[in-house]
Amino acid sequence: MHKPIVELPEVAEENLKSWPFEENPVDKLEYQINRVDKHGKSWKVLYEYSGDTHKYSDPNLGEHGFRYEEFRFIYCVFLEQGMAGQFASFIEAQQRLDGHHIQPKDYTDGPFLREAHWRETWFSEKFSESMYNAPSCCDFAIPIADYGWESHLDKSLPDGFSQYMPQKWFADELKIAMSDHQSNIWLDSEGDITLQASKAFTKNKVVVIDNDAFDSYLSKFEVEPVWLMIAERSHWPNGGNKGFSGRRAEGLLWREADSWKKVDWKKDTNR
């Protein structure tokens, strides 16, 4: 489910300055939101983080020792039907995506995991998110939550616990429930897996939903998904910030009728 993941190639030192500009990660967004499991079943990505970093062998080199890095975030948000195009136009005009506004909603140290969706401390509202200065028609919903439980509240969890999961309103509308055996698996009334996420403590994170269930949901509740990507490719000469070169690429993908639409932009530094 994680593939394709970000895996850095071997790059000679003399080629690292130009390496960040060899690709525009957003070019592959339409491909990356689709996943196929080993049984041939299709899934759509609702959230993803994937990244890889290489450091110099000398840990004291430069300010931090990083050599080169690539990462990407993919976020899926929902808009009321017919609003995706306006939402995309507004963000394209800004040409600046702030991941804090579109990342999964954070729920830390509130309800216990197994009562997360029915205890009163779990507040969940659908079209409650907005961008600064955006028109009200661009209000959107974030379907995924980032559940956390800190280590100081449970001595059996020295590293705490975190799990991506559907927001309460999303799980209710899908009519799915957490598996009795795995907190990263969500099942429908027939016991079939509808939504699944990476297991806790994994580096690369992904949340996917069964493609057929997703299409049915979009039609029933008259919402439009928009996928947003933030990706960076960076190089730090000699492990320091002086001479840094990098590319930050951002973009949006959505569907109108039977055709896909995409807008994207990039910012290059010290090319």
Secondary structure, DSSP 4 states (H G I P E B T S, - for coil): --PSPP-PPP--GGGTTTGGGS--GGGGHHHHTEEE-TTS-EEEEEEEEEEEEEE-SSTTSTTT-EEEEEEEEEEEEEEETT-HHHHHHHHHHHT---GGGTSPEEEESSS-GGGTTTSTT----SS-B--TT--GGG-BB--EEEEEE-GGG-TT-TT-EEEEEE-HHHHHHHT-EE-SS-TTEEE-TTS-EEEEEPPTT-SSEEEEEEHHHHHHHHHHHTEEEEEEEEEEEEE-GGGSSTT-EEEEEEEEEEEETTEEEEEEEEEEE--
